[in-house]
Amino acid sequence: MKKLLAVLLCGAMVLGMIGCSGKEEGEPAAAQPKESAAPAADDQKEAPADSKDANGEKKLLGVSLMTLQYEFFQDIKAGIEEAAKDKYEIVFNDPNMDLQNQIDAIENFCAQGVDAIILTCVDGNGIIPALDTCEEKGIPVITVDYRPSGGKFETYIGSDNFLGGQLAAKWALQNVLEGNETPNIVFLSNPMSIAAVERIDGFKDILSKECPKANIVAEQGADSRESFMSVMEDVLTANDKVDLVFSYSADGGLGSYDAIQAAGREDEIAVIGFDASAEEQNVIAEGGCYKGSIMQFPSKLAETAVECVDKVLAGETLEADTTVEVGVYTKDKIFYASDLQ
């Protein structure tokens, strides 16, 4: 009898052990909880502070630049991708200068629950309702290159546009217009762009102090290389003597360069642009009438923007303005403010 009881007891213990295992011997490993697997060596590296959510996933970053049709903004996009690649998932929007497109994109970012937004607004006033939506959702916004005129944003990151205009004027007076007390100057601008106005104003500021007898023979606006070329053709027809063209953008500089070349007046007119795009640099290297361009370092703007996102998500308060240095790109070197005193 005792032997029978011992056999029955052993059988019951075996069945109990099988019932508590919760997994049959042939069950695939994929069915096990992910937490049970040890992370690979690369996954054990410490992530940047606050760059991942509670589940260990990369945080989501929404980016809307005013247009990706210009090389300058393409460079900013590439810079953001490079600076954020190990820290954030990125959703890009190209509004292509369409304010409503950008507003819709930002509202979509908010609906997606992005952790932060990097923004170059199409319109400083029109973007305010979208910024209000971000504030309601508690989503921080970092603005780059174009300061909104209202709404809440953590910081504005930009080149010093006024300083850029000043540097262009100082370099031109020292290297292109030296000895000419009454130069005839053309400004190519865009009245819809605050940055353009600041750049032209910076140039005028230096003229008023160091070359007060300068003649501004034309101040025209446009928004593409082709339209700037057309504008410059009209300026050249109306003015027999032009000494210098200063453009607020690469498109303006290159458009005026096209018109000057077509008119055969390369030997009498100097051009200074803004952005120092790759094409501008190539043309400047030729040593012709395109003498220089203000370099903004878009990759640095992008890197700084991502750094500011890091800081905000870590709970830091940023300064209202975060500036990035500019310089005058020429065929010989880049001149900075300290070089042009």
FIFILUM-906077 format. One line per 10 residues: number of its first residue (from 1); their letters; for each residue x, y negated, z negated of C-alpha. Coordinates in steps of 0.2 Angstrom, whole numbers. Each point is the difference from the previous one (the first is absolute). Example, Ala and Ser with C-alpha at 12.3 -4.5 7.8 and 13.67 -1.06 7.14 Angstrom:
1) as) 62:22:-39 ~ 6:-17:3
% end
This chain:
1) mkkllavllc) 0:0:0 ~ 14:-12:-5 ~ 9:4:17 ~ -16:-4:9 ~ -2:-17:-9 ~ 18:-5:4 ~ -3:4:19 ~ -16:-11:0 ~ 9:-14:-9 ~ 15:0:12
11) gamvlgmigc) -12:-1:15 ~ -10:-15:-7 ~ 17:-9:-3 ~ 5:2:18 ~ -17:-6:7 ~ 1:-15:-11 ~ 17:-4:7 ~ -6:1:18 ~ -15:-11:-4 ~ 10:-14:-8
21) sgkeegepaa) 13:-2:15 ~ -12:-10:10 ~ 9:5:16 ~ 1:16:10 ~ 17:6:5 ~ -3:-3:19 ~ -7:-18:-2 ~ 10:-13:11 ~ 11:-13:-9 ~ -9:-14:9
31) aqpkesaapa) -15:3:-12 ~ 10:-5:-15 ~ -1:-18:-7 ~ 13:-11:8 ~ 7:-5:-17 ~ 6:17:-2 ~ 13:-1:14 ~ 17:-8:-4 ~ 3:-16:10 ~ 14:1:13
41) addqkeapad) 16:-9:-4 ~ -4:-15:11 ~ -17:-2:-9 ~ 8:-2:-17 ~ 8:-16:4 ~ -7:-14:-10 ~ -12:-11:11 ~ 1:-19:-1 ~ -10:-7:-14 ~ -19:-1:3
51) skdangekkl) 2:6:18 ~ -10:16:-3 ~ -18:2:-7 ~ -4:12:-15 ~ -1:15:12 ~ 18:-4:6 ~ -6:-6:17 ~ 8:-15:9 ~ -10:-16:-3 ~ -9:-7:14
61) lgvslmtlqy) 5:-17:8 ~ -11:-10:12 ~ 10:-11:12 ~ -8:-13:12 ~ 12:-11:10 ~ -8:-14:11 ~ 5:9:16 ~ 12:13:5 ~ 2:-7:18 ~ 14:-11:-6
71) effqdikagi) 18:7:-3 ~ 1:-9:-16 ~ -15:9:-8 ~ 6:17:8 ~ 16:-3:-10 ~ -10:-3:-16 ~ -10:16:3 ~ 16:10:3 ~ 8:-8:-16 ~ -16:5:-11
81) eeaakdkyei) 1:18:7 ~ 18:1:-4 ~ -1:-7:-17 ~ -16:9:-5 ~ 3:17:8 ~ 5:9:-16 ~ -13:-9:-11 ~ -16:-3:9 ~ -13:6:12 ~ -3:-14:12
91) vfndpnmdlq) -16:-5:10 ~ 4:-13:13 ~ -12:-12:8 ~ 4:-11:16 ~ -14:-13:1 ~ 9:-8:15 ~ -4:-18:-6 ~ -19:5:-3 ~ -5:-7:-17 ~ -16:11:-1
101) nqidaienfc) 10:16:5 ~ 12:-4:-15 ~ -14:-4:-12 ~ -9:17:5 ~ 17:9:-2 ~ 3:-7:-18 ~ -18:5:-5 ~ 4:17:7 ~ 16:0:-10 ~ -10:-4:-16
111) aqgvdaiilt) -13:14:4 ~ 15:12:2 ~ 6:-5:-17 ~ 17:-5:5 ~ 12:-4:-14 ~ 7:-16:8 ~ -1:-11:16 ~ 14:-9:9 ~ -8:-13:11 ~ 5:-13:13
121) cvdgngiipa) -17:-9:3 ~ -7:-5:17 ~ -8:-16:-8 ~ 4:-7:-17 ~ -17:-6:-3 ~ -10:13:8 ~ 9:14:-10 ~ -6:-6:-17 ~ -16:11:-1 ~ 10:15:3
131) ldtceekgip) 12:-5:-14 ~ -15:-2:-11 ~ -5:18:4 ~ 17:6:-5 ~ -1:-9:-16 ~ -17:7:-4 ~ 8:18:3 ~ 15:-4:-10 ~ 12:3:15 ~ 16:-11:0
141) vitvdyrpsg) 4:-9:16 ~ 18:-5:5 ~ 0:-13:14 ~ 14:-2:13 ~ 4:-14:12 ~ -16:-9:0 ~ -7:-7:-17 ~ -19:1:-2 ~ -8:-17:-5 ~ -10:8:-14
151) gkfetyigsd) -5:17:-8 ~ 10:10:-12 ~ 17:8:5 ~ 15:5:-10 ~ 13:-9:9 ~ 4:-8:17 ~ 16:7:9 ~ 7:-11:14 ~ 14:-8:8 ~ 2:-18:-4
161) nflggqlaak) -8:-7:15 ~ 4:-18:-4 ~ 18:4:-3 ~ 1:10:16 ~ -5:-16:10 ~ 12:-10:-10 ~ 14:12:4 ~ -4:0:18 ~ 1:-19:1 ~ 16:-1:-10
171) walqnvlegn) 8:13:11 ~ -6:-9:16 ~ 6:-17:-6 ~ 17:7:-4 ~ 2:12:15 ~ -11:-5:15 ~ -5:-18:-3 ~ 16:-7:-7 ~ 3:-18:4 ~ -17:-2:8
181) etpnivflsn) -10:-13:-11 ~ -16:1:11 ~ -3:18:6 ~ -16:4:8 ~ -7:15:-9 ~ -15:12:4 ~ -9:9:-14 ~ -9:16:4 ~ -12:5:-14 ~ -17:7:-4
191) pmsiaaveri) -12:-11:-10 ~ -9:15:-7 ~ 15:7:-9 ~ 5:-8:-16 ~ 17:8:2 ~ 2:-9:17 ~ -5:-17:-8 ~ 13:3:-14 ~ 14:4:12 ~ -3:-15:11
201) dgfkdilske) -2:-11:-15 ~ 17:6:-7 ~ 8:-5:17 ~ -8:-17:0 ~ 6:-3:-18 ~ 18:2:5 ~ -2:-11:15 ~ -8:-14:-10 ~ 15:0:-11 ~ 15:4:11
211) cpkanivaeq) -6:-5:18 ~ -14:-13:-2 ~ 0:-6:18 ~ -4:17:7 ~ -14:0:12 ~ -13:14:-1 ~ -6:1:18 ~ -12:14:-2 ~ -8:10:-14 ~ -10:14:8
221) gadsresfms) -8:16:-7 ~ -3:18:8 ~ -1:18:-6 ~ 9:11:12 ~ 16:0:11 ~ -9:-3:16 ~ -11:-14:-7 ~ 16:-9:-7 ~ 8:2:17 ~ -14:-9:8
231) vmedvltand) 0:-14:-13 ~ 18:-2:2 ~ -1:-1:19 ~ -12:-15:-3 ~ 12:-8:-12 ~ 14:1:12 ~ -10:-7:14 ~ -5:-15:-11 ~ 17:-3:-7 ~ 16:-2:10
241) kvdlvfsysa) 11:0:-16 ~ -2:13:-13 ~ 15:4:-12 ~ -7:13:-12 ~ -15:12:-2 ~ -4:6:-17 ~ -13:14:-1 ~ -8:7:-16 ~ 0:18:8 ~ 10:12:11
251) dgglgsydai) -14:-1:13 ~ 1:-19:1 ~ 19:0:1 ~ 0:14:14 ~ -15:-8:9 ~ 9:-17:1 ~ 16:9:5 ~ -9:8:14 ~ -7:-17:6 ~ 17:-8:-2
261) qaagredeia) 8:13:11 ~ -13:0:13 ~ 2:-19:1 ~ 19:2:1 ~ 3:-12:-15 ~ 10:12:-11 ~ 15:-11:0 ~ -9:-15:-8 ~ -12:7:-13 ~ 4:10:-15
271) vigfdasaee) -13:12:-8 ~ -1:5:-19 ~ -13:13:-4 ~ -7:9:-16 ~ 1:18:-5 ~ 16:5:9 ~ -9:15:8 ~ 11:13:9 ~ -4:-8:17 ~ 5:-17:-7
281) qnviaeggcy) 16:7:-6 ~ 4:7:17 ~ -4:-16:9 ~ 10:-10:-13 ~ 15:11:3 ~ 0:-5:18 ~ 6:-17:-5 ~ -12:-10:10 ~ -13:-13:-5 ~ -8:11:-14
291) kgsimqfpsk) 12:-5:-14 ~ -7:7:-15 ~ -15:6:-10 ~ -5:0:-19 ~ 2:18:-7 ~ -13:5:-12 ~ 6:18:-4 ~ -17:8:1 ~ 7:17:-7 ~ 5:-10:-16
301) laetavecvd) -18:-7:-1 ~ -6:18:2 ~ 11:7:-13 ~ -4:-14:-12 ~ -19:3:2 ~ 2:18:-4 ~ 11:-4:-16 ~ -14:-12:-5 ~ -13:14:2 ~ 11:10:-12
311) kvlagetlea) 1:-13:-13 ~ -19:-4:0 ~ -4:18:-1 ~ 12:1:-15 ~ -10:-14:-9 ~ 12:-14:4 ~ -6:-18:4 ~ 8:-8:15 ~ 5:-17:4 ~ -12:-10:11
321) dttvevgvyt) 13:-1:14 ~ 13:12:5 ~ 12:-7:13 ~ 12:8:12 ~ 15:-9:7 ~ 0:-6:19 ~ 15:-4:11 ~ 4:-7:17 ~ 4:14:12 ~ 13:-5:14
331) kdkifyasdl) 12:9:11 ~ 14:-3:-12 ~ -8:3:-17 ~ -14:-2:-11 ~ 0:-17:-9 ~ -8:-2:-17 ~ -5:-15:-10 ~ 17:0:-9 ~ 8:-2:17 ~ -10:-15:6
341) q) 2:-12:-14
% end
